[in-house]
């Protein structure tokens, strides 16, 4: 994941941590294992990052920044070269694993992803009535592919966490996102139905249910 100019001890530790955190989970990767994988001492790791929590924060920051960089490059150039960069798959898998542990850091990282998404959305011509919901749901949909790695791999007959299964999964997602699944008429009807439900909601679940039933 490091470039030729980024092969410092700190970068090697970070890259080793991302790989082991992804493979074993945050709790399952020890400082000793990470240091050994990076070819450094545990003392040097602590010198650079202080603790495993500090190392994880650095990994989160690096992964989020790199993915945001690739997304912005895609937005600006409208080409998929950046999104399919060699480190993209590994960083995506790391971020999903980090989110899965349910810690406050994971929640904060998803919030940061939503903020990145809102900035990205503002730079596009996409239309939405609720920008935060748009980017949060989009992020959850994209992450779902990685959360369901085992199920997708079983359905496709190949590991989507490895090439070429990963490419097959991403190709399918591009085909899905590149064409509308609803006609304009269907989308309009669905949005109007949601508006009616929203209007019938009174804040009391029973009242909302009775109101909806009376309209049927």
TIMAR-322322 format. One record per residue: x negated, y, z of N, C-alpha, C, CB in turn. Coordinates in Angstrom, 2 decimals. Last residue first. Glycine has a CB too. Layout:
REC     n_X     n_Y     n_Z    ca_X    ca_Y    ca_Z     c_X     c_Y     c_Z    cb_X    cb_Y    cb_Z
REC       X       Y       Z       X       Y       Z       X       Y       Z       X       Y       Z
...
! end
This chain:
REC     n_X     n_Y     n_Z    ca_X    ca_Y    ca_Z     c_X     c_Y     c_Z    cb_X    cb_Y    cb_Z
REC   56.51    2.65    2.75   56.43    1.52    1.82   57.81    1.16    1.26   55.81    0.28    2.51
REC   56.89    4.48    4.70   56.69    5.00    3.35   56.66    3.90    2.30   55.41    5.79    3.29
REC   56.97    3.09    7.02   58.22    3.73    6.59   58.12    4.26    5.18   58.59    4.85    7.53
REC   54.34    2.31    7.36   55.32    1.29    7.02   56.59    1.93    6.48   55.63    0.42    8.24
REC   53.15    4.75    8.08   52.73    4.09    6.84   53.78    3.08    6.40   51.36    3.40    7.01
REC   54.40    5.20   10.54   54.57    6.17    9.47   54.23    5.55    8.13   53.71    7.41    9.71
REC   53.45    3.05   12.00   54.88    3.15   11.75   55.17    4.10   10.60   55.62    3.62   13.00
REC   50.67    3.68   12.03   51.15    2.42   11.45   52.62    2.50   11.09   50.90    1.26   12.41
REC   50.67    6.12   13.40   50.16    6.06   12.02   50.68    4.80   11.33   48.62    6.08   12.01
REC   51.67    5.36   15.88   52.43    6.32   15.08   52.00    6.26   13.63   52.25    7.75   15.62
REC   49.58    3.69   16.67   50.91    3.13   16.49   51.76    4.06   15.62   51.59    2.91   17.86
REC   47.36    5.46   16.82   47.35    4.34   15.88   48.75    3.80   15.63   46.45    3.23   16.40
REC   47.40    8.90   16.73   47.88    7.75   17.50   48.06    6.58   16.56   49.22    8.09   18.24
REC   46.67   10.64   14.82   45.77   10.50   15.97   46.19    9.38   16.89   45.70   11.78   16.75
REC   48.23   10.59   12.66   48.59   11.57   13.69   47.63   11.56   14.86   49.99   11.31   14.19
REC   48.17   10.14    9.22   47.45    9.87   10.47   47.75   10.97   11.48   45.93    9.76   10.22
REC   49.25   10.91    6.88   50.13   10.19    7.81   49.48    9.93    9.15   50.57    8.89    7.20
REC   47.15   12.05    5.48   48.24   12.93    5.91   49.13   12.26    6.96   49.08   13.34    4.72
REC   45.67    9.76    4.96   45.09   10.80    5.81   46.18   11.72    6.34   44.04   11.61    5.03
REC   47.36    8.47    3.20   47.04    7.85    4.49   46.50    8.88    5.47   46.04    6.71    4.31
REC   47.26   10.30    1.10   48.53   10.04    1.76   48.31    9.41    3.13   49.42    9.13    0.89
REC   44.55   10.10    0.41   45.07   11.39    0.89   46.40   11.19    1.63   45.26   12.37   -0.29
REC   44.50    7.49   -0.53   43.74    7.83    0.68   44.23    9.14    1.27   42.25    7.93    0.37
REC   46.04    7.84   -2.82   46.51    6.94   -1.77   45.80    7.22   -0.45   46.30    5.49   -2.18
REC   44.35    9.53   -4.24   45.65   10.04   -3.81   46.24    9.17   -2.72   46.61   10.13   -5.01
REC   42.25    7.75   -4.71   42.01    8.94   -3.90   43.32    9.54   -3.41   41.22    9.98   -4.70
REC   43.55    5.88   -6.39   43.01    5.45   -5.10   42.78    6.65   -4.17   41.70    4.68   -5.30
REC   44.17    7.49   -8.61   45.24    6.85   -7.85   44.77    6.44   -6.45   45.78    5.63   -8.61
REC   41.58    8.14   -9.45   42.50    9.20   -9.04   43.63    8.63   -8.20   43.06    9.92  -10.27
REC   40.58    5.61  -10.13   39.93    6.38   -9.07   40.86    7.46   -8.54   38.62    7.00   -9.58
REC   42.29    4.98  -12.26   42.27    4.15  -11.06   41.66    4.89   -9.87   41.50    2.86  -11.32
REC   41.59    7.03  -14.06   42.96    6.92  -13.58   43.02    6.10  -12.29   43.86    6.29  -14.65
REC   38.90    6.51  -14.63   39.28    7.76  -13.97   40.68    7.71  -13.38   39.18    8.92  -14.96
REC   38.31    3.05  -13.69   38.65    4.06  -14.69   38.96    5.36  -13.95   39.86    3.61  -15.58
REC   35.56    1.70  -11.90   36.95    2.12  -11.93   37.15    3.08  -13.09   37.36    2.77  -10.58
REC   32.92    1.36  -12.24   33.68    0.14  -12.00   35.18    0.42  -11.96   33.23   -0.51  -10.69
REC   30.70    2.97  -14.50   31.83    3.05  -13.57   32.54    1.72  -13.45   32.81    4.13  -14.01
REC   27.20    2.24  -14.47   28.48    2.25  -15.17   29.62    2.28  -14.17   28.60    1.03  -16.11
REC   24.92    2.09  -12.99   24.85    2.84  -14.25   26.16    2.88  -15.01   23.79    2.26  -15.13
REC   25.16    0.46  -10.79   25.20    1.90  -10.57   25.24    2.71  -11.87   24.02    2.32   -9.76
REC   24.96   -2.09  -12.03   26.15   -1.71  -11.27   26.27   -0.19  -11.16   26.12   -2.34   -9.87
REC   22.42   -2.02  -13.13   23.56   -2.20  -14.03   24.86   -1.80  -13.33   23.64   -3.66  -14.50
REC   20.95   -1.78  -10.78   20.92   -0.70  -11.77   22.10   -0.80  -12.72   19.61   -0.72  -12.54
REC   21.46   -4.24   -9.60   21.93   -3.03   -8.93   21.94   -1.84   -9.89   21.06   -2.71   -7.72
REC   20.19   -5.95  -11.44   21.64   -6.04  -11.26   22.19   -4.78  -10.61   22.00   -7.27  -10.42
REC   17.54   -5.14  -11.00   18.14   -4.98  -12.33   19.67   -5.03  -12.23   17.64   -6.09  -13.30
REC   17.19   -5.94   -8.36   17.17   -4.51   -8.68   17.80   -4.26  -10.04   15.74   -3.97   -8.64
REC   17.32   -8.77   -8.71   18.25   -8.06   -7.83   18.34   -6.58   -8.18   17.83   -8.23   -6.37
REC   15.14   -9.19  -10.41   16.48   -9.59  -10.83   17.55   -8.87  -10.01   16.65  -11.12  -10.70
REC   13.06   -8.32   -8.83   13.36   -7.59  -10.06   14.76   -7.93  -10.56   12.32   -7.90  -11.13
REC   13.18  -10.29   -6.82   13.38   -8.88   -6.49   13.77   -8.09   -7.73   12.10   -8.28   -5.86
REC   12.52  -12.60   -8.26   13.84  -12.46   -7.68   14.18  -11.02   -7.33   13.96  -13.32   -6.45
REC    9.98  -13.05   -9.24   10.80  -12.10   -9.97   12.21  -11.93   -9.41   10.90  -12.51  -11.40
REC    8.77  -11.40   -6.26    8.95  -11.33   -7.70    9.12  -12.76   -8.23    7.73  -10.60   -8.39
REC   10.70  -11.74   -3.21    9.50  -11.96   -4.00    9.82  -11.73   -5.49    8.94  -13.40   -3.77
REC   13.12  -11.52   -2.11   12.05  -10.79   -1.44   10.72  -10.95   -2.15   11.92  -11.25   -0.02
REC   14.78  -13.21   -3.35   14.83  -11.81   -3.82   13.81  -10.94   -3.08   16.24  -11.24   -3.64
REC   14.01  -16.39   -4.35   13.82  -15.45   -3.25   13.80  -14.02   -3.78   12.51  -15.76   -2.48
REC   16.61  -18.04   -6.19   15.21  -17.59   -6.06   15.14  -16.50   -5.01   14.65  -17.09   -7.42
REC   19.29  -18.52   -6.51   18.37  -19.63   -6.69   16.92  -19.24   -6.68   18.67  -20.32   -7.95
REC   21.27  -16.75   -6.04   20.52  -16.59   -7.28   19.54  -17.73   -7.53   19.76  -15.28   -7.26
REC   22.28  -17.56   -3.57   23.19  -17.42   -4.70   22.45  -17.38   -6.03   24.03  -16.17   -4.53
REC   19.99  -17.50   -1.96   20.69  -18.77   -2.17   21.59  -18.70   -3.39   21.51  -19.13   -0.93
REC   19.41  -14.77   -2.08   18.42  -15.73   -2.58   19.08  -17.08   -2.86   17.28  -15.91   -1.57
REC   21.66  -13.71   -0.81   21.40  -13.40   -2.22   20.44  -14.41   -2.82   20.84  -11.98   -2.36
REC   21.28  -14.77    1.78   22.48  -15.10    1.01   22.28  -14.84   -0.48   23.67  -14.30    1.52
REC   18.80  -13.63    2.51   18.97  -15.09    2.48   20.16  -15.49    1.62   19.15  -15.64    3.91
REC   19.32  -10.82    2.31   18.28  -11.47    1.50   18.51  -12.97    1.40   16.89  -11.20    2.09
REC   21.02   -8.91    3.33   21.57  -10.20    2.91   20.59  -10.95    2.01   22.91  -10.00    2.18
REC   19.45   -6.68    3.67   19.95   -7.34    4.87   20.48   -8.73    4.54   21.05   -6.51    5.52
REC   19.10   -5.93    1.03   17.95   -6.46    1.75   18.38   -7.17    3.04   16.96   -5.33    2.08
REC   21.62   -5.05    0.31   20.94   -6.04   -0.53   19.81   -6.71    0.23   20.40   -5.37   -1.81
REC   22.19   -3.08    2.20   22.87   -4.36    2.29   22.21   -5.44    1.44   24.30   -4.21    1.88
REC   20.94   -0.79    1.37   20.28   -1.59    2.39   20.90   -2.98    2.51   20.33   -0.88    3.73
REC   22.87    0.17   -0.40   21.56   -0.23   -0.91   20.83   -1.13    0.10   20.70    1.01   -1.22
REC   24.98    0.72    1.38   25.17   -0.22    0.27   23.83   -0.73   -0.25   25.96    0.44   -0.86
REC   23.80    2.64    3.04   24.21    1.36    3.61   24.41    0.31    2.52   25.49    1.52    4.41
REC   23.44    4.73    1.19   22.28    4.12    1.85   22.62    2.76    2.43   21.76    5.03    2.94
REC   26.11    5.29    0.59   25.21    4.84   -0.47   23.99    4.16    0.14   24.77    6.03   -1.34
REC   26.97    6.17    3.09   27.53    4.93    2.55   26.64    4.39    1.44   28.96    5.17    2.02
REC   25.39    8.51    3.28   25.31    7.48    4.32   25.84    6.14    3.80   26.10    7.91    5.56
REC   26.11   10.03    1.05   24.75    9.52    1.13   24.62    8.42    2.19   23.77   10.66    1.42
REC   28.92   10.43    1.62   28.44    9.92    0.32   27.06    9.28    0.47   28.39   11.06   -0.72
REC   29.02   11.61    4.12   29.58   10.27    3.95   29.06    9.63    2.67   31.11   10.32    3.93
REC   27.80   14.07    3.41   27.19   13.19    4.41   27.72   11.77    4.27   27.46   13.72    5.84
REC   29.56   15.16    1.47   28.18   14.84    1.12   27.56   13.86    2.11   27.34   16.10    1.05
REC   32.53   14.97    0.43   31.93   14.72    1.75   30.49   14.23    1.53   32.77   13.66    2.58
REC   33.35   15.16   -2.10   34.04   16.03   -1.15   33.42   15.92    0.24   35.52   15.67   -1.08
REC   31.09   15.27   -4.86   31.64   14.58   -3.70   32.32   15.60   -2.80   30.55   13.82   -2.93
REC   29.25   14.83   -7.83   30.35   15.49   -7.16   30.86   14.65   -6.00   31.49   15.76   -8.16
REC   25.92   15.43   -8.98   26.94   14.50   -8.50   28.00   15.25   -7.69   26.31   13.38   -7.65
REC   23.77   16.79   -9.89   25.08   17.29  -10.30   26.21   16.38   -9.85   25.12   17.46  -11.82
REC   21.20   17.28   -7.33   21.83   16.60   -8.46   23.15   17.28   -8.82   22.06   15.12   -8.14
REC   20.27   18.31   -5.02   19.47   18.59   -6.22   20.07   17.97   -7.47   18.04   18.08   -6.03
REC   21.89   17.35   -3.05   22.01   18.78   -3.38   21.24   19.14   -4.65   21.51   19.62   -2.21
REC   20.92   14.77   -2.83   22.23   14.99   -3.43   22.40   16.44   -3.87   23.33   14.60   -2.46
REC   18.49   15.22   -1.45   18.50   14.68   -2.80   19.81   14.98   -3.51   18.25   13.17   -2.77
REC   19.51   16.12    0.98   18.67   17.02    0.18   18.60   16.55   -1.27   17.24   17.10    0.78
REC   20.86   13.82    1.75   21.62   15.06    1.55   20.81   16.06    0.73   22.00   15.68    2.90
REC   18.74   12.02    2.02   19.75   11.80    1.00   20.55   13.06    0.72   20.67   10.70    1.42
REC   17.39   13.02    4.21   16.70   12.99    2.92   17.72   12.87    1.79   15.69   11.81    2.86
REC   19.46   12.50    6.04   19.04   13.88    5.79   18.29   13.99    4.47   18.15   14.39    6.94
REC   19.48    9.71    5.95   20.67   10.45    5.53   20.31   11.91    5.22   21.77   10.38    6.62
REC   16.98    9.19    7.02   17.26    8.78    5.65   18.47    9.53    5.10   17.48    7.26    5.57
REC   17.39   10.10    9.61   16.41   10.79    8.77   16.64   10.45    7.30   14.98   10.42    9.19
REC   19.21    8.16   10.42   19.62    9.56   10.37   18.68   10.38    9.49   19.67   10.16   11.79
REC   17.52    5.97   10.37   18.64    6.02    9.43   19.17    7.44    9.30   19.77    5.07    9.88
REC   15.80    6.70   12.43   15.26    6.57   11.08   16.39    6.60   10.05   14.45    5.28   10.95
REC   17.42    6.60   14.63   16.87    7.89   14.24   16.33    7.85   12.82   15.76    8.31   15.21
REC   17.88    3.85   14.70   19.00    4.76   14.49   18.51    6.13   14.02   19.82    4.91   15.77
REC   15.27    2.96   15.23   15.95    2.55   14.01   17.10    3.48   13.68   16.45    1.13   14.14
REC   14.84    4.12   17.73   14.00    4.52   16.61   14.66    4.15   15.28   12.62    3.86   16.72
REC   16.70    2.78   19.32   16.91    4.20   19.04   16.05    4.70   17.88   16.62    5.02   20.29
REC   17.10   -0.49   17.67   16.52    0.41   18.66   16.87    1.87   18.35   15.00    0.23   18.72
REC   17.84   -2.53   15.93   18.85   -1.88   16.75   18.33   -0.92   17.80   19.64   -2.91   17.42
REC   16.37   -3.89   14.10   16.10   -4.20   15.50   17.03   -3.46   16.46   14.66   -3.86   15.84
REC   16.87   -3.08   11.50   17.61   -4.23   12.02   17.41   -4.45   13.51   17.20   -5.47   11.28
REC   15.06   -1.11   10.80   16.43   -0.71   11.13   17.19   -1.83   11.83   17.17   -0.29    9.87
REC   12.85   -2.66   10.21   12.77   -1.71   11.31   14.17   -1.27   11.75   11.94   -0.50   10.90
REC   13.76   -4.01    7.96   13.42   -4.78    9.18   13.38   -3.86   10.39   12.05   -5.49    9.01
REC   14.00   -1.82    6.21   15.18   -2.60    6.58   14.92   -3.38    7.86   15.59   -3.55    5.44
REC   11.33   -1.02    6.02   12.32   -0.11    6.57   13.58   -0.85    7.01   12.67    0.97    5.55
REC   10.16   -3.31    4.80    9.74   -2.87    6.13   10.81   -1.99    6.78    8.41   -2.11    6.05
REC   11.42   -3.32    2.32   11.61   -4.45    3.23   11.22   -4.08    4.65   10.81   -5.66    2.75
REC   10.42   -0.91    1.29   11.86   -1.09    1.47   12.14   -2.21    2.46   12.54   -1.39    0.12
REC    7.70   -1.54    1.18    8.15   -0.49    2.09    9.65   -0.57    2.32    7.78    0.89    1.53
REC    7.67   -3.57   -0.77    7.17   -3.84    0.58    7.68   -2.81    1.58    5.65   -3.87    0.59
REC    8.70   -2.18   -3.03    9.39   -3.34   -2.48    8.96   -3.60   -1.04    9.12   -4.58   -3.34
REC    6.76   -0.11   -3.47    8.16    0.19   -3.16    8.86   -0.98   -2.49    8.90    0.58   -4.42
REC    4.19   -0.56   -4.31    4.43   -0.57   -2.87    5.90   -0.39   -2.50    3.62    0.50   -2.21
REC    4.32   -0.42   -7.14    3.94   -1.67   -6.48    4.26   -1.71   -4.99    2.48   -1.91   -6.66
REC    7.34    1.27   -8.20    5.92    1.30   -7.86    5.57    0.05   -7.06    5.56    2.58   -7.06
REC    9.88    1.68   -9.07    9.36    0.32   -9.16    7.85    0.29   -8.92    9.70   -0.28  -10.52
REC   10.24    4.39   -8.85   11.07    3.53   -8.01   10.59    2.09   -8.01   12.51    3.58   -8.46
REC    8.49    5.32  -10.86    8.18    5.52   -9.45    8.94    4.58   -8.55    8.47    6.93   -9.07
REC    9.82    4.45  -13.23    8.44    4.06  -12.93    8.11    4.17  -11.46    7.49    4.89  -13.72
REC   12.27    5.19  -14.13   12.24    4.23  -13.04   10.83    3.84  -12.62   12.99    3.00  -13.42
REC   13.00    8.67  -14.69   12.42    7.40  -15.11   12.30    6.50  -13.90   11.05    7.60  -15.79
REC   13.68   11.27  -14.07   14.73   10.40  -14.62   14.14    9.12  -15.21   15.53   11.15  -15.68
REC   12.08   13.10  -12.82   11.63   12.60  -14.12   12.67   11.74  -14.83   10.38   11.80  -13.95
REC   13.44   13.82  -10.48   12.85   14.86  -11.31   12.50   14.37  -12.71   11.62   15.40  -10.65
REC   14.30   11.39   -9.40   15.27   12.45   -9.68   14.71   13.47  -10.66   15.68   13.14   -8.39
REC   11.85   10.06   -9.09   12.87    9.50   -9.98   13.88   10.57  -10.38   13.59    8.33   -9.31
REC   10.68   11.68   -7.20   10.03   11.54   -8.51   11.01   11.00   -9.54    8.79   10.62   -8.41
REC   12.41   11.24   -5.09   12.37   12.57   -5.69   11.71   12.53   -7.06   11.62   13.54   -4.79
REC   11.81    8.55   -4.58   13.16    8.93   -4.96   13.18   10.30   -5.63   14.08    8.93   -3.74
REC    9.12    8.70   -3.84    9.49    7.94   -5.03   10.88    8.33   -5.52    9.42    6.44   -4.74
REC    9.38   10.23   -1.49    8.57   10.72   -2.60    8.94   10.02   -3.90    7.07   10.52   -2.30
REC   10.88    8.51    0.08   11.47    9.79   -0.31   10.71   10.38   -1.50   11.46   10.78    0.88
REC    8.96    6.50    0.39   10.20    6.19   -0.31   10.88    7.47   -0.77   11.14    5.37    0.58
REC    7.03    7.98    1.87    6.69    7.40    0.57    7.94    7.08   -0.25    5.86    6.14    0.75
REC    8.44    8.66    4.21    7.88    9.70    3.34    7.59    9.18    1.95    6.62   10.27    3.95
REC    9.04    6.14    5.26   10.11    7.05    4.90    9.61    8.13    3.94   10.70    7.69    6.14
REC    6.41    5.16    5.70    7.33    4.47    4.79    8.45    5.38    4.33    7.91    3.23    5.47
REC    5.36    7.05    7.56    4.72    6.82    6.26    5.69    6.20    5.27    3.49    5.91    6.43
REC    7.16    6.81    9.69    6.96    8.10    9.03    6.36    7.92    7.64    6.07    9.01    9.88
REC    6.85    4.10   10.37    8.15    4.62    9.96    7.98    5.91    9.16    9.05    4.86   11.18
REC    4.13    4.11   11.12    4.58    3.29    9.99    5.92    3.79    9.45    4.69    1.81   10.41
REC    4.23    5.79   13.32    3.41    6.18   12.18    3.82    5.40   10.93    1.92    5.94   12.48
REC    5.87    4.29   15.01    6.30    5.62   14.58    5.54    6.07   13.34    6.11    6.64   15.71
REC    4.18    2.07   15.39    5.44    1.91   14.67    5.97    3.26   14.18    6.49    1.22   15.57
REC    2.17    3.28   16.87    1.86    2.70   15.56    3.14    2.54   14.75    1.15    1.35   15.71
REC    3.56    3.91   19.18    2.97    4.98   18.38    2.64    4.51   16.97    1.72    5.53   19.05
REC    4.17    1.32   20.02    5.25    2.25   19.70    4.75    3.41   18.84    5.89    2.78   20.99
REC    1.67    0.32   20.54    2.43   -0.27   19.43    3.58    0.64   19.03    2.97   -1.67   19.82
REC   -0.47    3.21   21.10    0.30    2.05   21.54    1.01    1.46   20.32    1.32    2.43   22.66
REC   -2.54    4.90   19.92   -2.14    4.96   21.32   -1.46    3.69   21.83   -1.23    6.10   21.52
REC   -3.67    5.11   17.42   -2.21    5.20   17.54   -1.68    5.19   18.97   -1.59    4.06   16.80
REC   -6.50    5.13   17.55   -5.82    5.85   16.47   -4.34    6.08   16.77   -5.96    5.09   15.18
REC   -7.03    3.63   19.84   -7.66    4.94   19.68   -6.90    5.77   18.64   -9.14    4.79   19.27
REC   -5.76    1.25   19.33   -5.21    2.12   20.38   -5.79    3.52   20.28   -5.48    1.54   21.77
REC   -7.51    0.32   17.33   -6.09    0.54   17.03   -5.48    1.49   18.06   -5.33   -0.81   17.02
REC   -9.84    0.08   18.79   -9.79    1.08   17.73   -8.34    1.38   17.35  -10.59    0.60   16.49
REC   -9.08   -2.01   20.53   -9.43   -0.71   21.08   -9.37    0.38   20.03  -10.81   -0.76   21.68
REC   -8.82   -4.14   18.84   -7.61   -3.62   19.47   -7.86   -2.23   20.05   -7.13   -4.57   20.57
REC  -10.89   -3.66   15.91  -10.68   -4.07   17.29   -9.36   -3.50   17.82  -11.86   -3.63   18.18
REC  -10.12   -4.75   12.54  -10.63   -3.78   13.51  -10.40   -4.35   14.91   -9.92   -2.38   13.34
REC   -8.82   -6.04   10.44  -10.26   -6.15   10.55  -10.88   -5.13   11.49  -10.87   -6.01    9.21
REC   -6.12   -6.20   10.26   -6.75   -4.99    9.69   -8.27   -5.04    9.75   -6.26   -3.76   10.43
REC   -5.62   -8.54   11.62   -5.27   -8.48   10.20   -5.93   -7.29    9.51   -3.76   -8.40   10.03
REC   -6.43   -7.74   14.19   -7.16   -8.80   13.50   -6.88   -8.76   12.00   -6.78  -10.17   14.08
REC   -4.48   -5.81   14.74   -5.88   -5.41   14.68   -6.70   -6.46   13.92   -6.45   -5.21   16.09
REC   -2.21   -7.44   14.76   -2.32   -6.36   13.79   -3.78   -5.93   13.62   -1.46   -5.15   14.22
REC   -2.75   -9.15   16.92   -2.56   -9.69   15.57   -2.74   -8.62   14.50   -1.17  -10.32   15.45
REC   -2.90   -7.28   19.04   -4.04   -8.13   18.72   -3.94   -8.67   17.29   -4.14   -9.30   19.73
REC   -0.32   -6.24   19.07   -1.44   -5.35   18.74   -2.66   -6.17   18.33   -1.78   -4.43   19.93
REC    2.02   -8.53   17.54    1.26   -7.99   18.66    0.16   -7.06   18.16    0.65   -9.12   19.50
REC    5.23   -8.91   16.41    3.87   -8.59   15.96    3.11   -7.92   17.11    3.89   -7.66   14.70
REC    7.79   -9.19   17.45    7.00  -10.39   17.19    5.57  -10.14   16.76    7.67  -11.19   16.17
REC    9.03   -6.73   17.60    8.66   -7.40   18.85    7.70   -8.56   18.61    9.89   -7.89   19.57
REC    9.44   -6.20   14.86    8.63   -5.30   15.69    8.14   -6.01   16.94    9.43   -4.04   16.06
REC    9.01   -9.02   12.63    9.81   -8.11   13.44    8.91   -7.28   14.33   10.83   -8.88   14.28
REC    7.42  -10.48   10.96    7.72  -11.04   12.28    8.71  -10.22   13.10    6.46  -11.20   13.06
REC    7.22   -9.12    8.46    7.24  -10.58    8.52    7.80  -11.11    9.84    5.84  -11.13    8.32
REC    7.16   -6.40    9.14    8.15   -6.91    8.19    8.32   -8.41    8.32    7.75   -6.55    6.75
REC    4.99   -6.31   10.85    6.29   -5.92   11.36    7.40   -6.45   10.45    6.39   -4.38   11.49
REC    2.99   -7.06    9.00    3.34   -7.95   10.09    4.68   -7.61   10.73    2.26   -7.92   11.14
REC    3.00   -4.84    7.18    3.15   -6.23    6.70    3.60   -7.15    7.82    1.84   -6.73    6.10
REC    2.60   -2.69    8.89    3.81   -2.74    8.07    4.06   -4.17    7.60    3.69   -1.79    6.85
REC    0.07   -3.36    9.92    1.23   -3.30   10.80    2.53   -3.39   10.01    1.21   -2.01   11.63
REC   -1.53   -3.10    7.68   -1.42   -4.41    8.32   -0.19   -4.46    9.22   -2.69   -4.73    9.14
REC   -1.22   -0.35    7.23   -0.77   -1.30    6.22   -0.59   -2.71    6.81   -1.76   -1.35    5.05
REC   -2.40    0.69    9.60   -1.00    0.98    9.25   -0.46   -0.04    8.26   -0.89    2.40    8.65
REC   -5.01   -0.27    9.36   -4.19   -0.66   10.50   -2.72   -0.46   10.17   -4.59    0.14   11.76
REC   -5.79    1.06    7.03   -5.78   -0.41    7.06   -4.91   -0.92    8.20   -7.21   -0.95    7.18
REC   -5.62    3.73    7.88   -4.72    3.25    6.82   -4.65    1.73    6.80   -5.19    3.77    5.45
REC   -7.67    3.74    9.82   -6.30    4.08   10.20   -5.31    3.56    9.17   -6.16    5.60   10.36
REC   -9.89    3.19    8.24   -9.48    2.23    9.27   -8.04    2.48    9.69  -10.41    2.31   10.49
REC   -9.07    4.05    4.82   -9.69    4.30    6.11   -9.23    3.24    7.09   -9.35    5.73    6.63
REC   -8.35    4.14    2.07   -8.76    2.89    2.69   -9.55    3.14    3.97   -9.58    2.06    1.73
REC   -7.46    6.02    0.30   -6.79    5.96    1.60   -7.16    4.70    2.35   -5.29    6.03    1.42
REC   -8.31    5.97   -2.25   -8.85    7.06   -1.43   -8.29    7.02   -0.01   -8.55    8.41   -2.08
REC   -6.89    3.91   -3.37   -8.33    3.74   -3.20   -8.93    4.79   -2.29   -9.02    3.77   -4.55
REC   -3.89    3.74   -1.35   -4.62    4.04   -2.56   -6.10    3.86   -2.29   -4.32    5.46   -3.05
REC   -2.11    1.14    0.34   -2.99    2.30    0.35   -3.63    2.48   -1.01   -4.06    2.15    1.42
REC   -0.80   -1.20    0.00    0.00    0.00    0.00   -0.84    1.26    0.00    0.90    0.00    1.17
! end
